[in-house]
Amino acid sequence: MVLHQTDVSKTRLDQTMKRAKALAALRQLCCLGLNREVLIPEVLHALHAFIPSESNVFTGVNEHILPTFVITEYVIPEVMEAVKSEWNRLYVEPYHARVLDWYNHHPMITDLRILDDRFYRSDFYHTVFRPYKHYYRVQAKVCIHGAMVGGISLARSQHQQPFDADEIQQLRRLLPYLEHGLQARGEAVTDYVDSGQTGLVILTRNGSVVYLSDAARNLLFLAAYGTFPVGQGRFSPPVAVPPVLQQLCANLDGIFQGWDAPPPSFTHTNARGRFVFRAYWLQPPTIHTGLDTAGYSPTDDGLIGVLIEHQEPLRLQLYRNLQGWRLSPREQEVGLALAEGLSQTAIATRLNVSVQTVVTYVRRLYAKLEVHNRAELLDKLRTQAPNSIKIAWLLLLESAICGWKFVESVFYL
């Protein structure tokens, strides 16, 4: 099938419009005033709509341009182990010297062979880059007041096409906004809402882990570290089995034995959000018959599920939900400002437009979202699918059952 010239032109126009909308969304994201640990992961994810890639990463650096922390889209524990404990062996001095020299004259690294013409045969590549599918990679330095504070990298596997000159130029367009976003004061967040990320850990009554979902592993990692430190000792075992899990099991078990134990729940907040841990019986232990119920002796065959729920700043969720509607970038800005409680006069000042123009945008926004006032707008943007948490819990249990069937025979051997 041969495309006519008009079809090609229309396809290019659609791609241009899609990229322009993605850039507008990224600009807004960088102007929300989020702290870096919340902003950067969201930017890494949103970049896929702007420049197609398979895996994005941000690396923070110190005044000597040495890596100090890493933020990835997802966690591969084996890679993180190497990044934390073997970095000095993998990232050898010649690499760093070449990076310094290159960044003195260029804003980006577009070919990993700049580090070493045999880089694709190095331990560094096979241990750190290859698991994350970083074969073709473009890395742009991020500066604040002229000083480099990190590098943002987009990557593709060897089965994809390298990044072209236009894509590299588009990434450059984003950098000033990212640099602006990283200078946010990171004010304390008071309003958190469910992000939809949920993980499940299944433990025995005594706190031994028998099943750990991938989502739970990732959430435990974020709760423990927030950002991942580079080259600072061994990877901490409590990331996989933190003491809080055993404590929640002990609390739940104690309650059912009649003890004065705390509720089996725990909340932890760091720069990546709020993490809520709750323990439930999946399979209560068998009670030995014939014993006094005031001091019964349960067997060890009970199973406890710990549900981990992640909560994020309300401002970020409102921003993200606005992207799901067919709104112009300006309408999205107005919608976010309304949800934040700004008056129409304040919105006009923020956007440098007249109040009447804001009134027009508000009228269009309400019509598209089928609401009539600010309160209805906020409810609309915060609405989740009915019983979403229950559904997530059931799906987790279903996946856990499959995992439990696999380990059940091994566990009881």
TAQUIBEL-V994706 format. One record per residue. N is the residue number from 1. SS is DSSP state (@ for helix, = for strand, . for the rest). D_CENTER is the distance of its C-alpha to the mean C-alpha in Angstrom with 2 decimals. Layout:
N_SS_D_CENTER / N_SS_D_CENTER
This chain:
1_._40.99 / 2_._41.47 / 3_._39.50 / 4_._41.68 / 5_@_41.07 / 6_@_40.05 / 7_@_37.39 / 8_@_35.97 / 9_@_36.05 / 10_@_34.32 / 11_@_31.53 / 12_@_31.07 / 13_@_31.18 / 14_@_28.51 / 15_@_26.23 / 16_@_27.03 / 17_@_26.33 / 18_@_23.01 / 19_@_21.94 / 20_@_23.42 / 21_@_21.49 / 22_@_18.15 / 23_@_19.22 / 24_@_20.30 / 25_@_16.96 / 26_@_15.28 / 27_@_18.17 / 28_@_17.72 / 29_@_14.05 / 30_@_15.29 / 31_._18.07 / 32_._16.42 / 33_._16.99 / 34_._13.53 / 35_._13.26 / 36_@_11.78 / 37_@_9.04 / 38_@_7.72 / 39_@_9.17 / 40_@_8.30 / 41_@_4.62 / 42_@_6.16 / 43_@_9.19 / 44_@_8.27 / 45_@_7.56 / 46_@_10.58 / 47_@_12.68 / 48_@_13.46 / 49_@_15.67 / 50_@_17.35 / 51_._18.04 / 52_._17.67 / 53_._16.08 / 54_._14.83 / 55_=_12.32 / 56_=_11.19 / 57_=_10.93 / 58_=_11.90 / 59_=_14.71 / 60_=_16.28 / 61_=_20.07 / 62_._22.98 / 63_._26.30 / 64_._27.54 / 65_._24.68 / 66_._23.76 / 67_=_20.09 / 68_=_18.93 / 69_=_15.18 / 70_=_12.49 / 71_=_8.77 / 72_=_7.83 / 73_._5.74 / 74_._7.21 / 75_._9.83 / 76_._13.54 / 77_@_15.45 / 78_@_18.58 / 79_@_17.18 / 80_@_15.64 / 81_@_19.11 / 82_@_20.76 / 83_@_18.67 / 84_@_19.41 / 85_@_22.98 / 86_._24.45 / 87_@_23.19 / 88_@_26.68 / 89_@_28.27 / 90_@_25.96 / 91_._25.52 / 92_._29.25 / 93_@_31.11 / 94_@_32.26 / 95_@_28.71 / 96_@_28.04 / 97_@_31.43 / 98_@_30.81 / 99_@_27.45 / 100_@_29.23 / 101_@_32.12 / 102_@_30.11 / 103_@_28.01 / 104_._31.32 / 105_._32.37 / 106_._29.38 / 107_._26.07 / 108_=_24.34 / 109_=_24.56 / 110_._25.00 / 111_._26.52 / 112_@_25.59 / 113_@_29.31 / 114_@_29.63 / 115_._28.66 / 116_._31.14 / 117_._33.11 / 118_._32.62 / 119_@_28.91 / 120_@_28.14 / 121_@_30.43 / 122_._29.01 / 123_@_27.31 / 124_@_24.51 / 125_@_23.78 / 126_@_24.25 / 127_@_22.33 / 128_@_19.27 / 129_@_19.15 / 130_@_20.62 / 131_@_18.26 / 132_@_15.40 / 133_._18.03 / 134_._18.57 / 135_._22.18 / 136_=_22.43 / 137_=_20.37 / 138_=_20.63 / 139_=_19.55 / 140_=_20.25 / 141_=_21.04 / 142_=_19.63 / 143_=_22.34 / 144_=_23.14 / 145_._26.88 / 146_._27.65 / 147_=_26.08 / 148_=_23.33 / 149_=_20.23 / 150_=_17.97 / 151_=_17.42 / 152_=_14.94 / 153_=_15.54 / 154_=_15.55 / 155_=_17.01 / 156_=_19.01 / 157_._20.96 / 158_._24.72 / 159_._25.34 / 160_._23.96 / 161_._25.66 / 162_._25.19 / 163_._23.80 / 164_._26.81 / 165_@_28.19 / 166_@_27.12 / 167_@_23.41 / 168_@_23.70 / 169_@_25.47 / 170_@_22.85 / 171_@_20.19 / 172_@_22.75 / 173_@_22.99 / 174_@_19.40 / 175_@_19.72 / 176_@_21.83 / 177_@_19.34 / 178_@_16.47 / 179_@_19.07 / 180_@_19.99 / 181_@_16.53 / 182_._16.28 / 183_._19.60 / 184_._18.59 / 185_._20.13 / 186_._17.09 / 187_._19.34 / 188_._18.89 / 189_._17.03 / 190_._19.40 / 191_._18.17 / 192_=_15.26 / 193_=_14.85 / 194_=_13.39 / 195_=_10.01 / 196_=_11.43 / 197_=_9.38 / 198_=_12.40 / 199_=_13.73 / 200_=_17.36 / 201_=_19.45 / 202_=_23.19 / 203_=_25.59 / 204_=_29.35 / 205_._31.28 / 206_._31.47 / 207_._27.72 / 208_._27.53 / 209_=_24.45 / 210_=_25.56 / 211_=_22.40 / 212_=_18.69 / 213_._16.38 / 214_@_13.62 / 215_@_11.16 / 216_@_12.99 / 217_@_12.92 / 218_@_9.18 / 219_@_9.27 / 220_@_12.41 / 221_@_11.09 / 222_@_8.55 / 223_@_11.56 / 224_@_13.93 / 225_@_12.69 / 226_._9.88 / 227_._10.66 / 228_=_12.68 / 229_=_16.36 / 230_._18.44 / 231_._21.93 / 232_._22.37 / 233_._24.03 / 234_._23.30 / 235_._20.08 / 236_._20.42 / 237_@_21.51 / 238_@_20.41 / 239_@_16.76 / 240_._18.03 / 241_._20.64 / 242_._20.23 / 243_@_23.53 / 244_@_22.22 / 245_@_22.22 / 246_@_25.86 / 247_@_26.71 / 248_@_25.44 / 249_@_27.55 / 250_@_30.48 / 251_@_30.19 / 252_@_30.20 / 253_@_33.04 / 254_@_34.97 / 255_@_34.89 / 256_@_36.43 / 257_._39.01 / 258_._40.07 / 259_._38.75 / 260_._37.63 / 261_._33.97 / 262_._30.95 / 263_._28.80 / 264_._26.33 / 265_=_23.21 / 266_=_21.10 / 267_=_18.59 / 268_=_16.57 / 269_=_14.91 / 270_=_13.36 / 271_._11.60 / 272_._8.09 / 273_=_9.96 / 274_=_12.65 / 275_=_13.05 / 276_=_16.21 / 277_=_18.17 / 278_=_21.23 / 279_=_23.85 / 280_=_26.20 / 281_=_29.09 / 282_=_28.60 / 283_=_32.03 / 284_._34.16 / 285_._36.43 / 286_._40.05 / 287_=_42.48 / 288_._45.70 / 289_._48.56 / 290_._51.52 / 291_._49.69 / 292_._49.76 / 293_@_46.80 / 294_@_46.52 / 295_@_45.54 / 296_._44.54 / 297_._43.23 / 298_=_40.36 / 299_._39.78 / 300_._36.67 / 301_._35.66 / 302_._33.23 / 303_=_29.58 / 304_=_26.90 / 305_=_23.50 / 306_=_20.77 / 307_=_18.23 / 308_=_14.90 / 309_=_13.35 / 310_=_10.32 / 311_=_11.34 / 312_=_10.05 / 313_=_12.58 / 314_@_15.07 / 315_@_15.34 / 316_@_11.88 / 317_@_12.63 / 318_@_16.07 / 319_@_15.06 / 320_@_12.96 / 321_@_15.87 / 322_@_18.36 / 323_._17.11 / 324_._18.30 / 325_._21.86 / 326_._24.39 / 327_._24.54 / 328_._25.45 / 329_@_23.29 / 330_@_25.89 / 331_@_25.86 / 332_@_22.11 / 333_@_22.75 / 334_@_25.62 / 335_@_23.77 / 336_@_21.03 / 337_@_23.89 / 338_@_25.83 / 339_@_23.05 / 340_._22.80 / 341_._26.54 / 342_._28.06 / 343_._31.62 / 344_@_32.74 / 345_@_34.58 / 346_@_31.54 / 347_@_29.53 / 348_@_32.47 / 349_@_32.44 / 350_@_28.72 / 351_@_29.12 / 352_._32.62 / 353_._34.30 / 354_._37.06 / 355_@_36.69 / 356_@_38.35 / 357_@_35.70 / 358_@_33.02 / 359_@_35.20 / 360_@_35.27 / 361_@_31.49 / 362_@_31.18 / 363_@_33.83 / 364_@_32.11 / 365_@_28.74 / 366_@_30.43 / 367_@_32.31 / 368_@_29.36 / 369_@_27.42 / 370_._30.75 / 371_._30.66 / 372_._33.40 / 373_._32.05 / 374_@_29.15 / 375_@_28.78 / 376_@_28.60 / 377_@_26.02 / 378_@_23.69 / 379_@_24.34 / 380_@_23.67 / 381_@_20.26 / 382_@_19.28 / 383_._20.90 / 384_._19.16 / 385_._20.98 / 386_._23.73 / 387_._23.15 / 388_@_19.52 / 389_@_18.89 / 390_@_22.15 / 391_@_21.35 / 392_@_18.04 / 393_@_20.12 / 394_@_22.84 / 395_@_20.68 / 396_@_19.26 / 397_@_22.88 / 398_@_24.08 / 399_@_21.77 / 400_@_22.66 / 401_@_26.31 / 402_@_26.14 / 403_@_24.62 / 404_@_27.16 / 405_@_30.05 / 406_@_29.22 / 407_@_29.23 / 408_@_31.82 / 409_@_34.84 / 410_@_33.53 / 411_@_32.66 / 412_._36.14 / 413_._38.10
